Amino acid sequence: MKRLFRTTALAALLLAALPSAQAATYSFSGMMDSGSLIGQSFTGLFSFDDSALTKSGEEYLGVGSLSMNFLGNVWGVSHFESGSVAEVKFYNGLFAGLSYSATWGTTGFSSVPGSFDTSDAFVAYDSSLGLSGAGNVIYAAVPEPESYAMFLAGLGLMGLIARRRAKGF
């Protein structure tokens, strides 16, 4: 049993010494609650590298990938408005939301981050026909595969220990 614990402790130390990935992935979703598109929903996913985050004051980090489903279309980087970039906003280390503007046909879509966190983040749309409105947005962090691997390894180790105890080893 002591050997098992030593091996487990050594493996944990080796994993802790490995450089961790700094990529973060978030999903987002929401629904328009005003304007001509009231009730229309959207969903999306984006990722960014948070290794430069200092957790001090207002910070913006560039988005590496972005995809959104809205109005039956998949919106992405190719739909960004000229000169527009996608960024995530942090305030004192707290995620405040996604900032970007995109256009598909006659409809423009913008995501506006919150001031200090996601509580006042929102999305807005308008069209060349003069139709406009806004909606809410909800963000959720997507766990990295390494997190799932560590969880499953820990669960397996607990099962092994329970099995050995049940057999009287």
N, C-alpha and C positions, 0 to 999 in steps of 0.2 A: 504494500500500500504506500510506503514511504517513497518507493521508486516512482510510482505513478504520480505522486504529488510533486516530486522533484522534476520529472519530465514535463509536467504541466506548467510548473513555474518557469522552467527554462524556455518553453515554447512561448509563454506569455511575454517574457522579457525580450525574446527575439522579435516578436510581432510589434512590441512597443518601440523597438529600436528602428524598425523600418520607416522610411519616410511615408507620411500619409498623403493621400491624394487630396488636392485642394479644390476639386470640382464640386460644385453644388448644383442640384437639380430641383426645380420647383414645378409643381403643376398649378394651374389656375383655372377658375371657372366663375361664371356669373350669369346674370340675366339683366336685360334692359328693363328699367322700371319707369322710363318716361319716353315720350316721343312716339313717332310712327312705328317704331320697331319694338314697342313694349311687349314683353313676354318672350322675345327672341333670346336664346341662350348661346353661350360660347364656352369653349374649353381650350386649354393649351398647355404647353410644356416648354420650359426654357432652362438653359444651363449656363453657368458662368464659373470663372476661376476666382475664388475668394482668398487666395494666398496674399494679396496685397492689402487686405482689410486691416486697418489699424485700430478700429473700434473707438475712434475719437472724432466727434463732430459729424458733420454731414459728408458722406462719401458716395461716389458713384463708380460702379464697376461695369465694364463692358460685357455684354451678353455674347456667348459663343454660338449658341444655337437657339432658335425660336420657331415654334410651330403653333398655329391656332386654328381651330375650326369655328367659323362664324358664317352665317347665312348660307350654309351648304357648301362653303368653299374652304380650302385649306390655305391659310395665310402664312407667309413666311418672310424670310429676309428679302426675297426678291420684290416684295410689295412695300418695302420701306419708302417713305416719301424722300424725295431728293434732299440730301444733306442730313437726313435723320439717322440716328443711331439708337440701338436698343441698349439700355442701361438698367441696372438695378440700384436702388437707393438704400443706403443704410444710415441710420442716425445713432451715434454712440454704440455701434455694434448690433443694433436691432434692425432687422429687415423691414423696410418700409414700403416696398413694392417695385413694380416694373414701370419703366418709362420708355414709351416708343410711340411712333405714329406710322400708320401704313394706309395704303389706298388699294382698293380692288374695284375696278370699273368706276362707277360714280360715287362709291361709298368710301368715306375715310373713317378710320378707327384709331383712337388714341387711348393709351393706358397711362394713368396719372398716379404716381406713388403718393403715399400718405406723407404728412409732415414729419411725424416722429415714429410712426409704426404703420401697420396696414389698416388701422381702424378707420381712417378717412381716405383710403385709396379708392379710386373709381375709374370707370371707363366712359368714353364718350364717342359718339359717331355723328357724322353729318354727310350730306350728299350734295351734289351739284344742283339737285332739285329743291334745295332749301329745307330738307327734312333733317332734324337733329334730335338728339336725346342723350341720355346717360343711363348708367347702370352700376350695379355693385360688382365687386370682384372679391373672390376668396382665394388665398394662396395656401399651398400645403407643400412642405418639404418632402422630397422623395428620397427615402433611404438609399444609400449607395450599396452596391452588391457586397462590399466588404463588411458592412454592418450585418447583413443577413448571414454571411459566412461565419462571422464571430458568434452570432446568436445560435446558429445550428451546431457549431463546434461545442459551445458551452452546454447546450441541451444534450448533445451526444455524451459528453463527459459526465453530466449528472446522471444520465441513464445507465452508463457503465458503472458508476459508483453504486447506484441503487441496486443494480443486478448483482454486483459482487457482494454487497451486504446481505442480500436475500439468500445467496448461496452459502453465506457464512465464511467468506474468505477474509 
